Structure formats: structure tokens, C-alpha cells
């Protein structure tokens, strides 16, 4: 099989399976996250009929989510190790087998035939024959492939059956044990709902549910936050709904809604959102403050700040100013005007949100945990002087790894004696001011937050 791949044509792709495959191949070869790649292909995805768009998204997310498991099922039927096959052909095999194993409404013949045709476009005729030979066997005999023995090698068993890297499997088994790791990964591998937060400057949760009812399959109020709704299977892309265009809601997981309530910004206060990103928590702050007071939203990425600014306009939030700022390089002049409350939603591994970002499990390494924990310590330490005496500092990350959680806070409190953890009244926060969630059993993203007061 010749390893040279033909370039993929740039004209719009109308076949949802081939569009999904194209996106997956780009994700494999690119340094960009899946979210950024999907942004580039958003017009093509939106041009598809609803059913085709749903199929493309299911193949993209499902194939990435189950990549390690699919490779285990394919390997016995391939004469060549998968790491010796060009990535485009590997993904051609994976997408076809994913449809066969996980999508019961897809005929096997359709999955195989479209994969063979895709191989012809992506490589030479030998590749198409190879794909056909492997899939004819794999799609009918994958049930016969045994998983590794869970007693002899539990980490390998979890890696192949639950589709995560071996290093992460070993780590979580040491932390949680075999059964709890499986329960956690069952939750991570379940397609999550889309969680929204009603913009109470313009509506309430009940009215928003009524407005969205024609556009989604199910709507369920969040249990731990007062303004949230979890929706499934949108019939219309949510950003195309009238409710979105009128600024009636923002997409925000329940766990991150709780983080903003732990910060508890008050009308009239001066607030810093130090690593604001795309503005989910910034918007929530403005909403809680009823546009009274001042919020500064900082981020190193100018593109994100531009998106944030547009979001605030859409939501009708008028008390936010943005500033391109490196949290490791603070202007000393800022220390002369400290903030009432500072939120540090620091860069992290994102291992708490793998259910939403399946590509992250294949991008992260064990070394990233220490590297990012060191960065988090530096950022938090650097921002400490921006909190006024008696003010509140909330540190948050979408990771549940101890080095990025308690490890950072213990180090910070040891170095900054003027800060102390403060109790929180929220039912999911511990008495010492620590908040931590996992996808199992709460059904929300994995998040950590610590609330501290400057004495």
C-alpha cells in the first residue's frame, strides 16, 4: 500500500460521512483543537440537512471518543499494525467500524461502501482494497474480539474497553480503583446534554424553556443552579434560534455556573475575570450584578476577547470592559486599584471535560499535569496583590487532578499567608471552601474551585 496521500479537495463536501472523515483527518494532523477545526467547517456543517448534520457530528465525536477501543477491534483483522498505516486510512477504518458498532440504524453495507469510496479519494486503489478487506471481516466479527483480562491487567482492560490512554487508565485506577474508574468513564463516554443558563436580565428559566421547546428533544432544569436548563438533540442549531439571537441564554455547564455563584459578585463591586476566555462566567457575573458595578475581563488571546465582547452585546451586558493581558505579566499600576473579587479560571489539562472534548484525551500527556500545575501556581501567585484586603479570590480549573487542585491551593496558601479558605453555603461545596465535581455521579463537568479571602 503506497503511503502517499492525495490532497483533499477544498470545495464544499456534501457527503456527511466524508465531511466527518475530513475533519477527523485534519484533527489528527493539526495542532488545533477539535473546537477550532469545527469552527472552520461550521458553514459546511450548517449547510447539511438536519439528519446529515447530526450524522456527521455523531461520527466525529464518537470516533474520537472510542478511538482506542476501535483500534483494538480493528487490529486482529489488519495484516499491518495501525501505526504503520497512514492516518487518513486509519480514520477511514475507524469511522466505518464506529458506525457499525455504535450506530444501530446504519446498515453495515453503507458504512463499508462509503469507507471504500473514501479510501479511493484519499489514497491509491490498493488502499481501497485494503479497507474493504479489513472492514468485511471487522464489521461482522468484531464481537469475537476479547478485551484484555481485567484481573491480570486492569489498566490495559480499561484503556481498551473504555478508550483512554494507558497512562491515564493507570493513574485513575490508583486514585479511584477499578470499579469507580469504570463508572467515571461510563459517564465520560456518554454523550452529554447541552447546558444553558437563562439570561435573567431578559428572561427566566421557565420562559426560556417554553421558547426552546420546539427546537430540542428534551429540556430538564438543572438541579444545583437556579437558572440552568439541560437540553438534548437540538432540531435547530441553538445559535440560529430566536432565543439565542435575542440574548436569552448562554451555553454554560452547570458546574461552571456554580463557580460564578461561589465568587458571588455583588452589584456595585469591581470584579476581575482574570482568564476570561470566551466569557461564559463573565456573562454570568454581569447578569448576577444586574449590570451594576464594573467587570474587567482579561485574556491573553485577542480573538477570545473579541468573541467575549460580542457575547456581552448579545446578552445586553454593559458593565464589562476587556483587556488583552498576560496573567504572568501584570502592570504594576493595576495593584493601586485592587478588586473586590477576582476569579482565576486558570489554563489546565481539561481532564474534567473529556466528555465534551474527546480529542483532549489523545492530546494530553502525563507531563502536562505538572507543567500546567506549575503555571497555575505562578498565575495565582501573580494575581494575589490585585485582591483588596477583605476581598475574595476564587481559583477554578476544569480538571479533577490533585496536582491542579489541592496541590495548587496548598502551595498558594503556604506562600500567601494573608489568604485563607472560606466556607461556602452551596450544597456541593465542602465546609472548608473547596468545590469539586465529577461527571459521575452528578452528571456535570469535572470542576474544582477554591474560595479564599484576603485577611
C-alpha positions as CSV (number, residue, x, y, z in Angstrom):
1,X,0.0,0.0,0.0
2,X,1.5,3.3,-1.1
3,X,1.7,5.8,1.8
4,X,1.4,8.9,-0.3
5,X,-2.0,10.7,0.3
6,X,-3.7,12.8,-2.3
7,X,-4.7,16.2,-1.1
8,X,-8.3,16.6,0.0
9,X,-10.3,18.9,-2.3
10,X,-11.3,22.2,-0.8
11,X,-14.7,22.6,-2.4
12,X,-17.8,22.1,-0.1
13,X,-18.3,18.5,1.0
14,X,-21.9,17.4,0.8
15,X,-21.5,13.8,2.0
16,X,-21.8,13.9,5.8
17,X,-19.6,10.8,6.2
18,X,-16.8,12.2,4.1
19,X,-17.0,15.6,5.8
20,X,-16.7,13.9,9.2
21,X,-13.7,11.9,7.9
22,X,-12.1,15.1,6.5
23,X,-12.5,16.9,9.9
24,X,-11.0,13.9,11.8
25,X,-8.0,13.7,9.5
26,X,-7.4,17.4,10.0
27,X,-7.7,17.0,13.7
28,X,-5.1,14.2,13.7
29,X,-2.5,16.3,11.7
30,X,-3.2,19.7,13.2
31,X,-2.1,21.4,16.4
32,X,-5.6,23.0,16.7
33,X,-8.3,21.6,19.0
34,X,-11.4,20.0,17.6
35,X,-13.5,23.0,18.5
36,X,-11.3,25.3,16.4
37,X,-11.4,22.9,13.4
38,X,-15.2,22.6,13.7
39,X,-15.3,26.4,13.7
40,X,-13.6,26.4,10.3
41,X,-16.1,23.8,8.9
42,X,-19.2,25.4,10.6
43,X,-20.6,26.7,7.3
44,X,-20.4,23.3,5.6
45,X,-21.9,21.5,8.6
46,X,-24.8,24.0,8.8
47,X,-25.5,23.6,5.1
48,X,-26.3,20.0,5.6
49,X,-29.8,18.8,6.3
50,X,-30.6,18.3,10.0
51,X,-30.3,14.5,9.7
52,X,-27.0,14.6,7.8
53,X,-25.5,17.2,10.2
54,X,-26.4,15.0,13.2
55,X,-24.8,12.0,11.4
56,X,-21.6,14.0,10.8
57,X,-21.3,15.2,14.3
58,X,-22.1,11.7,15.7
59,X,-19.3,10.2,13.6
60,X,-16.8,13.0,14.5
61,X,-17.3,12.9,18.3
62,X,-18.0,9.2,18.5
63,X,-14.9,8.1,16.5
64,X,-12.7,10.3,18.7
65,X,-14.3,9.2,21.9
66,X,-13.9,5.5,21.0
67,X,-10.6,5.6,19.0
68,X,-8.6,3.3,21.3
69,X,-11.4,0.8,21.6
70,X,-12.0,0.8,17.8
71,X,-8.3,0.3,17.2
72,X,-8.3,-2.7,19.5
73,X,-11.2,-4.2,17.5
74,X,-9.6,-3.5,14.1
75,X,-6.1,-4.8,14.9
76,X,-6.9,-8.6,14.6
77,X,-8.2,-8.1,11.1
78,X,-5.4,-6.0,9.7
79,X,-2.2,-7.6,8.4
80,X,-0.3,-4.4,9.2
81,X,0.0,-2.6,12.6
82,X,-2.2,0.5,12.6
83,X,0.8,2.7,13.5
84,X,2.3,1.7,10.1
85,X,-0.8,2.8,8.2
86,X,-1.3,6.4,7.1
87,X,-3.7,8.3,9.4
88,X,-6.3,9.0,6.7
89,X,-6.8,5.3,6.1
90,X,-6.8,4.6,9.9
91,X,-9.6,7.1,10.3
92,X,-11.4,5.6,7.3
93,X,-11.4,2.2,9.1
94,X,-12.4,3.8,12.5
95,X,-15.3,5.8,11.2
96,X,-16.8,2.8,9.4
97,X,-16.4,0.5,12.4
98,X,-17.8,3.2,14.7
99,X,-21.0,3.3,12.6
100,X,-21.3,-0.5,12.7
101,X,-20.6,-0.9,16.5
102,X,-22.3,2.2,17.9
103,X,-25.0,3.3,15.5
104,X,-27.7,0.7,15.1
105,X,-29.6,2.5,12.3
106,X,-26.6,2.4,9.9
107,X,-26.5,-0.6,7.6
108,X,-23.1,-2.3,7.6
109,X,-23.0,-2.2,3.8
110,X,-23.5,1.6,3.8
111,X,-20.6,2.1,6.3
112,X,-18.3,-0.2,4.4
113,X,-19.1,1.1,0.9
114,X,-18.7,4.7,1.8
115,X,-15.4,3.9,3.5
116,X,-14.1,2.1,0.4
117,X,-15.1,5.1,-1.7
118,X,-13.4,7.5,0.7
119,X,-10.2,5.4,0.5
120,X,-10.2,5.8,-3.2
121,X,-10.4,9.6,-2.8
122,X,-7.7,9.7,-0.1
123,X,-5.2,7.3,-1.4
124,X,-4.5,4.8,-4.2
125,X,-6.6,1.8,-5.3
126,X,-4.6,-0.5,-3.1
127,X,-5.8,1.4,-0.1
128,X,-9.4,0.9,-1.1
129,X,-8.9,-2.8,-1.4
130,X,-7.1,-2.9,2.0
131,X,-10.0,-1.0,3.6
132,X,-12.6,-3.3,2.0
133,X,-10.7,-6.5,3.2
134,X,-10.3,-5.3,6.8
135,X,-13.9,-4.0,7.1
136,X,-15.6,-7.0,5.6
137,X,-14.1,-9.0,8.5
138,X,-14.1,-6.4,11.3
139,X,-17.7,-5.4,10.8
140,X,-19.0,-8.9,11.1
141,X,-16.6,-10.4,13.6
142,X,-15.7,-7.6,16.0
143,X,-17.9,-9.2,18.7
144,X,-15.4,-12.0,18.8
145,X,-12.5,-9.8,19.8
146,X,-11.9,-10.3,23.6
147,X,-10.9,-7.4,25.8
148,X,-7.8,-7.6,27.9
149,X,-8.2,-9.6,31.2
150,X,-9.3,-7.1,33.8
151,X,-7.7,-9.1,36.7
152,X,-4.3,-9.6,35.0
153,X,-4.0,-6.1,33.7
154,X,-6.8,-3.8,34.8
155,X,-5.2,-0.7,33.4
156,X,-4.9,-2.2,29.9
157,X,-8.5,-3.5,30.2
158,X,-9.8,0.0,31.0
159,X,-7.7,1.6,28.3
160,X,-9.0,-0.7,25.5
161,X,-12.6,-1.2,26.7
162,X,-13.2,2.5,27.8
163,X,-10.9,4.1,25.2
164,X,-8.5,6.2,27.2
165,X,-4.7,6.4,27.1
166,X,-2.9,3.8,29.2
167,X,-1.1,6.4,31.3
168,X,-4.5,7.9,32.3
169,X,-6.0,4.5,33.0
170,X,-3.2,3.6,35.4
171,X,-3.5,6.9,37.1
172,X,-7.2,6.8,37.7
173,X,-7.1,3.1,38.9
174,X,-4.6,4.2,41.5
175,X,-6.8,7.0,42.6
176,X,-10.3,5.6,42.4
177,X,-10.0,1.8,42.0
178,X,-11.2,-0.3,39.1
179,X,-15.0,-0.1,39.6
180,X,-15.1,3.6,40.3
181,X,-12.9,4.3,37.3
182,X,-15.2,2.3,35.1
183,X,-18.2,4.3,36.5
184,X,-16.4,7.6,35.8
185,X,-15.5,6.6,32.3
186,X,-19.0,5.4,31.6
187,X,-20.2,8.9,32.3
188,X,-17.3,10.5,30.3
189,X,-18.2,8.3,27.3
190,X,-21.9,9.2,27.4
191,X,-22.9,12.0,25.1
192,X,-23.5,15.0,27.4
193,X,-26.5,17.3,27.3
194,X,-26.1,20.9,26.3
195,X,-26.5,23.0,29.4
196,X,-27.7,26.6,29.1
197,X,-28.0,29.5,31.6
198,X,-31.1,31.7,31.2
199,X,-30.1,35.4,31.0
200,X,-32.2,36.8,33.8
201,X,-31.6,40.3,32.5
202,X,-34.0,39.4,29.7
203,X,-36.0,36.3,30.7
204,X,-36.4,33.5,33.3
205,X,-35.8,29.8,33.2
206,X,-39.4,28.8,32.6
207,X,-39.9,31.3,29.8
208,X,-36.7,30.2,28.1
209,X,-37.8,26.5,28.3
210,X,-41.0,27.5,26.5
211,X,-39.1,29.4,23.8
212,X,-36.7,26.5,23.2
213,X,-39.3,23.6,23.4
214,X,-39.9,23.4,19.6
215,X,-36.1,23.3,18.9
216,X,-34.9,20.5,21.1
217,X,-36.0,16.9,22.0
218,X,-35.8,17.3,25.8
219,X,-35.5,20.1,28.3
220,X,-34.6,19.5,32.0
221,X,-34.0,22.2,34.7
222,X,-30.6,21.9,36.4
223,X,-30.8,20.7,39.9
224,X,-28.0,22.6,41.6
225,X,-28.3,26.0,39.8
226,X,-31.4,28.2,39.6
227,X,-31.2,29.4,36.0
228,X,-29.9,26.4,34.1
229,X,-31.5,24.1,31.5
230,X,-30.1,20.9,30.1
231,X,-31.3,20.2,26.5
232,X,-30.7,17.2,24.2
233,X,-30.8,16.6,20.4
234,X,-31.3,20.2,19.1
235,X,-33.5,20.1,15.9
236,X,-32.1,23.5,15.1
237,X,-28.6,24.7,15.8
238,X,-29.1,26.7,19.0
239,X,-27.2,29.7,17.8
240,X,-29.8,30.0,15.0
241,X,-32.8,30.2,17.3
242,X,-34.6,33.4,18.0
243,X,-33.9,32.9,21.7
244,X,-30.2,33.0,21.1
245,X,-30.3,36.0,18.8
246,X,-32.3,37.9,21.4
247,X,-29.7,37.1,24.1
248,X,-32.0,35.0,26.2
249,X,-29.3,32.4,27.1
250,X,-25.7,31.5,27.2
251,X,-24.3,28.0,26.9
252,X,-22.6,27.1,30.2
253,X,-22.3,23.8,32.1
254,X,-23.9,23.6,35.5
255,X,-20.5,23.2,37.2
256,X,-19.2,26.4,35.8
257,X,-22.5,28.2,36.8
258,X,-21.8,27.1,40.3
259,X,-18.2,28.6,40.2
260,X,-19.7,32.0,39.4
261,X,-22.1,31.7,42.4
262,X,-19.1,30.9,44.6
263,X,-17.4,34.1,43.6
264,X,-20.8,35.8,44.5
265,X,-20.2,39.2,42.7
266,X,-22.4,41.9,44.1
267,X,-23.9,44.9,42.3
268,X,-21.6,47.9,42.5
269,X,-18.4,45.9,43.1
270,X,-15.2,45.9,41.0
271,X,-14.6,42.4,39.7
272,X,-11.7,40.8,37.7
273,X,-12.2,37.8,35.5
274,X,-8.5,37.2,35.0
275,X,-8.5,34.3,32.4
276,X,-11.9,35.2,30.9
277,X,-11.7,33.0,27.7
278,X,-14.9,33.3,25.7
279,X,-16.9,34.9,28.5
280,X,-19.2,32.2,30.0
281,X,-18.5,33.2,33.6
282,X,-18.1,36.9,32.6
283,X,-21.7,36.9,31.3
284,X,-23.0,35.2,34.4
285,X,-21.3,37.8,36.6
286,X,-22.8,40.7,34.7
287,X,-26.2,39.0,35.0
288,X,-25.9,38.5,38.8
289,X,-24.7,42.1,39.2
290,X,-27.6,43.4,37.1
291,X,-25.2,45.5,35.1
292,X,-24.2,47.5,38.2
293,X,-20.5,47.8,39.1
294,X,-17.5,47.0,36.9
295,X,-16.1,43.8,35.5
296,X,-12.7,43.7,33.8
297,X,-12.3,40.6,31.6
298,X,-8.7,39.8,30.8
299,X,-7.2,37.2,28.5
300,X,-4.0,36.7,26.5
301,X,-5.9,35.7,23.4
302,X,-7.3,38.8,21.5
303,X,-9.6,36.5,19.4
304,X,-11.3,35.2,22.5
305,X,-11.7,38.7,23.8
306,X,-13.4,39.8,20.6
307,X,-15.8,36.9,20.9
308,X,-16.4,37.8,24.5
309,X,-17.2,41.4,23.6
310,X,-19.7,40.3,21.0
311,X,-21.3,37.9,23.6
312,X,-21.8,40.7,26.1
313,X,-23.5,42.8,23.4
314,X,-25.8,39.9,22.5
315,X,-26.7,39.4,26.2
316,X,-27.2,43.1,26.9
317,X,-24.4,43.2,29.5
318,X,-23.0,46.7,29.7
319,X,-20.6,46.7,32.7
320,X,-17.8,44.6,31.1
321,X,-14.5,46.0,29.7
322,X,-11.9,43.8,28.0
323,X,-8.2,43.9,28.2
324,X,-5.6,41.8,26.4
325,X,-3.4,40.8,29.4
326,X,-0.9,38.1,30.3
327,X,-1.7,37.0,33.8
328,X,2.0,36.4,34.3
329,X,2.9,39.9,33.3
330,X,0.8,42.3,35.3
331,X,1.0,46.0,35.0
332,X,2.2,47.3,38.5
333,X,-0.3,50.2,38.1
334,X,-3.1,47.7,38.5
335,X,-2.1,47.0,42.1
336,X,-3.0,50.5,43.0
337,X,-6.7,49.8,42.3
338,X,-7.4,46.3,43.8
339,X,-10.5,44.4,43.1
340,X,-13.3,43.3,45.4
341,X,-13.3,39.9,43.8
342,X,-11.0,38.0,41.5
343,X,-11.8,34.9,39.5
344,X,-8.8,32.9,38.2
345,X,-10.2,30.2,35.8
346,X,-6.7,29.0,35.0
347,X,-5.4,27.2,32.0
348,X,-5.5,23.5,32.8
349,X,-5.4,20.0,31.3
350,X,-9.1,19.9,30.8
351,X,-9.3,16.3,32.0
352,X,-12.6,17.2,33.8
353,X,-14.3,17.9,30.5
354,X,-13.3,14.9,28.4
355,X,-16.9,14.1,27.7
356,X,-17.3,17.4,25.8
357,X,-13.8,17.4,24.3
358,X,-13.0,13.8,23.2
359,X,-9.9,14.9,21.3
360,X,-8.3,16.1,24.6
361,X,-7.7,12.6,25.9
362,X,-5.4,11.9,22.9
363,X,-3.6,15.3,23.1
364,X,-2.7,15.4,26.8
365,X,0.3,13.7,28.4
366,X,1.2,12.9,32.0
367,X,3.8,15.7,31.8
368,X,1.1,18.2,31.1
369,X,-0.3,17.9,34.6
370,X,2.9,19.0,36.3
371,X,3.6,21.6,33.7
372,X,0.2,23.2,34.0
373,X,0.1,23.0,37.8
374,X,3.3,25.0,37.8
375,X,1.8,27.6,35.5
376,X,-1.4,27.7,37.7
377,X,0.7,28.4,40.8
378,X,2.5,31.3,39.0
379,X,-0.7,32.8,37.8
380,X,-2.4,32.6,41.1
381,X,0.5,34.0,43.0
382,X,0.9,36.8,40.5
383,X,-2.7,37.9,40.9
384,X,-2.8,37.9,44.7
385,X,-1.9,41.5,45.0
386,X,-4.9,42.5,42.9
387,X,-7.3,41.4,45.6
388,X,-8.1,44.1,48.1
389,X,-8.0,43.4,51.9
390,X,-11.2,41.6,52.8
391,X,-11.7,40.7,49.1
392,X,-12.4,37.3,47.6
393,X,-10.2,35.2,45.3
394,X,-11.7,32.1,43.6
395,X,-9.4,29.7,41.8
396,X,-11.0,27.3,39.3
397,X,-10.0,24.6,36.8
398,X,-11.9,22.1,34.6
399,X,-9.7,19.3,35.9
400,X,-10.0,17.0,38.9
401,X,-6.3,16.1,39.1
402,X,-4.9,16.6,42.6
403,X,-1.8,18.4,41.4
404,X,-4.0,21.0,39.7
405,X,-6.5,21.2,42.6
406,X,-5.5,20.9,46.2
407,X,-1.8,20.9,45.2
408,X,-2.0,24.4,43.8
409,X,-4.1,25.7,46.7
410,X,-1.9,24.2,49.4
411,X,1.2,25.7,47.7
412,X,-0.5,29.1,47.3
413,X,-1.8,29.3,50.9
414,X,1.7,28.4,52.2
415,X,3.2,31.2,50.1
416,X,0.5,33.8,50.6
417,X,-0.2,34.0,54.4
418,X,-2.8,36.7,54.0
419,X,-5.2,34.4,52.3
420,X,-7.4,31.7,53.9
421,X,-10.1,29.3,52.6
422,X,-13.6,30.4,53.5
423,X,-16.7,28.2,53.9
424,X,-19.3,28.1,51.2
425,X,-23.1,27.6,51.6
426,X,-23.6,25.8,48.3
427,X,-24.6,22.2,48.9
428,X,-21.8,20.8,46.7
429,X,-19.0,22.8,48.4
430,X,-17.2,21.4,51.4
431,X,-17.1,23.3,54.7
432,X,-13.5,24.5,54.1
433,X,-14.4,26.2,50.8
434,X,-13.5,23.5,48.3
435,X,-15.9,22.7,45.5
436,X,-15.3,19.6,43.3
437,X,-17.5,17.8,40.8
438,X,-17.1,14.7,38.6
439,X,-19.2,13.6,35.6
440,X,-20.2,10.6,37.8
441,X,-22.4,10.6,39.8
442,X,-23.5,14.3,39.4
443,X,-23.8,14.3,35.6
444,X,-22.0,17.6,35.2
445,X,-18.5,18.5,34.1
446,X,-15.5,17.8,36.3
447,X,-14.5,21.0,38.0
448,X,-12.5,22.2,41.0
449,X,-12.8,25.6,42.7
450,X,-11.5,27.0,46.0
451,X,-12.8,30.2,47.6
452,X,-10.3,32.3,49.6
453,X,-10.5,35.6,51.5
454,X,-7.7,38.1,51.9
455,X,-7.3,38.9,55.5
